[in-house]
Amino acid sequence: MRGPSIDWGIILLNPGDLMGDNPHGHKFIDETFYFVEGDGIMIIDDKEYPAPAGSVFLCETEEMHNLRNDSDKPIKIIF
């Protein structure tokens, strides 16, 4: 779902996948990422954070972010 001030959905990443080739940010929205299944890596402003299932991250306006699956199983993230 997307609108002028909201953006949410489900991200599925297979082993070895990145959400995008490069980190990105948003001018007008914050994003919250909830790791539902699997163990991933949350990247915010070039810092990497372990993201096991149950983790929650907030990316504020204009923070550059990306997601990576370094595990051997798929991961599911709600944002």
N, C-alpha and C positions, 0 to 999 in steps of 0.2 A: 504494500500500500504506500502510495506516495502522494504528497501534497506540498503546499508551499512551506509548511513548518513541521512536517512529520514524514518519517521514512521508516518503515518497518517491514520485516519479512523473515524468511528462513534461509540460512546459508548452509549448504552441504558441501564439505570439502573432502575429497578422497586423499589417501596418503600421498604426501609430496606436493599437494596443491597449495597455491596462494590464492587469496581472494582476488587480488589484482596484481598486474605486473609491477605497479608502483603504488606507494602509499597515497592516500587522498584525504581531503578534508572537506568540510561543509561550511559555508558562510553563515547560514541561518538556523541550523539545527544541531542539537546534541544527539548522540546515538548511544544507546545502552546495548551491550552485547552479553547475552546469557548463554553459556556453553552447556547445552543440554546433554550431549553424548560425546564421548571421546575426549582425548587430551590434545589441546592445540597450543599455539603460541599467539598471544596478542601483542601487536607491535604498535606503540604509541610514541610519536615523535622520536623515532629511531631507537627506542628502548624496548627490549623484548621481555615479556612476562609469561611465565608458565600459566596455562589456562586449563586445568583439569575440569572435568564435568562438575557443574555446580558453581563455577566461577562467574562473576559478573564484573563488567568493566564499563565505565562511562567515558566516552570521548566527547569532550566539550567542543563547542564551535571552533573551527579552524585547526583543531589538533589533527595532525597527519596520522593516519592509522591504516593497518593492514592486518590480515589474519593468515596464519600458516599452519598446515597440518604436517608435523614432523613424525607423527606416529605411524603405526602399521595398520590402523583401522580408520574408517570414515569418522568425521566429526559433524555434529549438527549444532548450529548456533541460531538463536532467535535474536533479532535486532529490531 
